């Protein structure tokens, strides 16, 4: 199986900004990222990346490629930033994978005034405590529902399936931690009437 976390010991990592902090009380304050792998028919893998809002559990951005270039996570994050437009100072949390320590990724965070946060190397407890596991859980459910021990014919099919599942997950998947609501429904309580009813 491929490794989705791979960064050298000399890379410049970010501090863990979530350690000892309470869970965010509103959306767009903390996003957690993760990369996984999907088996491809005929051999090989596909690599999706996701960003999840730590408060609402909503998938705010994703991308999938047939390799793991540096911009895999950047493109997913760029889409989320364009749609969500969080305030300056929001936290973007991940593991210490090379995609998250890349210069371009750090430049993207700087451009949007985001603060980077990283779990300690090899600390699964950090991931469970701080939200990365929520993204991992999303992929686990996705694989169980759509793969059923199989594989994807190719990138286009995987992209379509992820798109459909993400729409279902955000609009219909209920979470006990947010009052057995879907992420979309949960977030309505944080929106103004003008946001809910755009002109």
C-alpha positions as CSV (number, residue, x, y, z in Angstrom):
1,X,0.0,0.0,0.0
2,X,1.2,3.5,-0.7
3,X,2.3,6.0,1.9
4,X,0.4,9.2,2.0
5,X,2.5,10.8,4.7
6,X,6.1,11.3,3.6
7,X,8.3,14.2,4.7
8,X,11.9,14.3,5.6
9,X,13.2,15.0,9.1
10,X,14.7,18.3,8.0
11,X,11.5,19.9,6.7
12,X,10.1,23.0,8.4
13,X,7.0,22.0,10.2
14,X,4.3,24.0,12.0
15,X,3.5,23.9,15.7
16,X,0.4,22.1,16.9
17,X,-1.9,25.0,17.4
18,X,-4.8,22.9,18.6
19,X,-3.2,21.1,21.5
20,X,-5.0,22.0,24.7
21,X,-7.6,24.1,22.8
22,X,-11.3,23.5,23.0
23,X,-13.2,22.4,19.8
24,X,-14.1,25.4,17.6
25,X,-17.5,26.9,18.4
26,X,-18.3,28.0,14.8
27,X,-17.5,26.9,11.3
28,X,-14.5,28.2,9.4
29,X,-12.2,28.4,12.4
30,X,-10.4,25.1,12.0
31,X,-10.1,22.9,9.0
32,X,-8.4,19.5,9.0
33,X,-6.8,17.9,6.0
34,X,-6.0,14.3,4.9
35,X,-4.9,12.3,1.9
36,X,-5.9,8.7,1.2
37,X,-5.6,6.2,-1.6
38,X,-8.1,4.4,-3.8
39,X,-7.3,1.2,-5.8
40,X,-7.4,1.5,-9.5
41,X,-8.5,-1.2,-11.9
42,X,-5.5,-2.8,-13.6
43,X,-3.2,-1.8,-10.7
44,X,-2.0,1.4,-9.2
45,X,-3.7,4.0,-7.1
46,X,-5.7,7.2,-7.1
47,X,-5.0,9.8,-4.4
48,X,-7.8,12.0,-3.1
49,X,-7.3,14.9,-0.6
50,X,-9.9,16.5,1.5
51,X,-10.4,19.4,3.9
52,X,-13.1,19.1,6.6
53,X,-14.5,21.8,8.9
54,X,-13.7,20.8,12.5
55,X,-16.9,22.3,13.9
56,X,-19.6,21.3,11.4
57,X,-17.9,18.2,9.9
58,X,-18.6,19.6,6.5
59,X,-16.3,18.7,3.6
60,X,-15.2,22.2,2.4
61,X,-12.8,21.2,-0.3
62,X,-11.4,18.1,-2.1
63,X,-9.4,17.0,-5.1
64,X,-8.2,13.7,-6.6
65,X,-5.2,12.9,-8.8
66,X,-3.4,9.8,-10.1
67,X,-0.2,10.9,-8.3
68,X,0.5,12.9,-5.2
69,X,2.0,16.2,-6.4
70,X,2.6,19.1,-4.1
71,X,-0.5,20.9,-5.3
72,X,-2.9,18.0,-4.6
73,X,-3.8,19.5,-1.2
74,X,-3.3,23.1,-2.3
75,X,-5.9,22.9,-5.1
76,X,-8.4,21.3,-2.6
77,X,-7.7,24.1,-0.1
78,X,-7.8,26.8,-2.8
79,X,-11.3,25.7,-3.7
80,X,-12.4,25.8,-0.1
81,X,-11.0,29.2,0.5
82,X,-12.6,30.6,-2.6
83,X,-16.1,29.4,-1.6
84,X,-15.9,29.7,2.2
85,X,-13.8,32.9,2.5
86,X,-12.9,32.4,6.2
87,X,-11.6,35.3,8.3
88,X,-7.9,35.8,8.8
89,X,-6.4,33.7,11.4
90,X,-8.3,30.5,10.8
91,X,-6.3,27.3,11.5
92,X,-5.5,24.7,8.8
93,X,-4.4,21.4,10.5
94,X,-2.8,18.4,9.0
95,X,-0.1,15.8,9.5
96,X,3.5,16.4,8.5
97,X,3.2,15.0,4.9
98,X,5.4,16.6,2.3
99,X,2.4,18.2,0.5
100,X,1.6,20.2,3.6
101,X,5.2,21.3,4.1
102,X,5.7,22.4,0.5
103,X,6.6,26.0,-0.2
104,X,3.6,26.6,-2.4
105,X,1.2,25.3,0.2
106,X,2.7,27.6,2.8
107,X,2.5,30.5,0.4
108,X,-1.2,29.8,-0.1
109,X,-1.8,29.9,3.6
110,X,0.1,33.2,3.9
111,X,-1.9,34.7,1.1
112,X,-5.2,33.9,2.9
113,X,-3.9,34.8,6.4
114,X,-4.3,31.2,7.6
115,X,-2.4,29.7,10.5
116,X,-0.8,26.3,9.8
117,X,-1.0,23.6,12.5
118,X,0.5,20.1,12.4
119,X,0.2,16.9,14.5
120,X,3.4,15.5,15.9
121,X,5.1,13.0,13.7
122,X,3.8,9.5,14.3
123,X,1.3,10.5,16.9
124,X,-2.0,8.9,16.0
125,X,-3.5,10.2,19.3
126,X,-3.0,13.8,18.0
127,X,-5.0,13.0,14.9
128,X,-7.9,11.5,16.9
129,X,-7.9,14.3,19.3
130,X,-7.5,17.2,16.9
131,X,-9.7,16.4,14.0
132,X,-7.6,14.8,11.3
133,X,-9.3,11.5,12.1
134,X,-12.7,13.1,11.1
135,X,-11.3,13.4,7.6
136,X,-10.0,9.8,7.8
137,X,-13.4,8.7,8.9
138,X,-15.0,10.3,5.9
139,X,-12.7,8.3,3.6
140,X,-13.4,5.1,5.5
141,X,-17.1,5.5,5.0
142,X,-16.6,6.4,1.4
143,X,-14.5,3.3,0.7
144,X,-17.0,1.0,2.5
145,X,-20.0,2.4,0.6
146,X,-18.6,2.8,-2.9
147,X,-15.7,0.4,-3.2
148,X,-17.0,-2.8,-1.5
149,X,-13.7,-4.5,-2.0
150,X,-13.4,-3.3,-5.6
151,X,-11.6,-0.5,-7.5
152,X,-12.2,2.5,-9.7
153,X,-11.8,2.2,-13.5
154,X,-10.0,5.5,-13.6
155,X,-9.7,9.1,-12.4
156,X,-12.8,10.4,-14.1
157,X,-15.0,7.8,-12.4
158,X,-13.4,8.4,-9.0
159,X,-13.9,12.2,-9.4
160,X,-17.6,11.7,-10.1
161,X,-18.1,9.3,-7.2
162,X,-16.3,11.6,-4.8
163,X,-18.4,14.5,-5.9
164,X,-21.7,12.7,-5.5
165,X,-20.7,11.2,-2.1
166,X,-19.5,14.6,-0.8
167,X,-22.8,16.2,-1.8
168,X,-24.7,13.4,0.1
169,X,-22.3,13.6,3.1
170,X,-22.7,17.4,3.5
171,X,-26.5,17.5,2.9
172,X,-27.7,14.3,4.4
173,X,-25.2,12.5,6.6
174,X,-26.1,13.0,10.2
175,X,-23.6,13.3,13.0
176,X,-24.3,12.8,16.7
177,X,-21.7,15.4,17.7
178,X,-23.7,18.1,16.0
179,X,-27.1,17.1,17.3
180,X,-27.8,14.4,14.7
181,X,-27.9,17.0,11.9
182,X,-26.2,17.1,8.6
183,X,-23.3,19.5,8.2
184,X,-25.2,21.8,5.9
185,X,-28.2,22.0,8.2
186,X,-26.0,22.5,11.2
187,X,-24.3,25.5,9.6
188,X,-27.5,27.3,8.9
189,X,-27.6,28.4,12.5
190,X,-24.4,30.4,11.9
191,X,-25.7,32.3,8.8
192,X,-27.4,35.6,8.6
193,X,-30.8,35.9,6.7
194,X,-28.9,37.6,3.8
195,X,-26.6,34.7,3.5
196,X,-29.4,32.2,3.5
197,X,-31.5,34.2,1.0
198,X,-29.0,35.8,-1.4
199,X,-30.4,38.4,-3.8
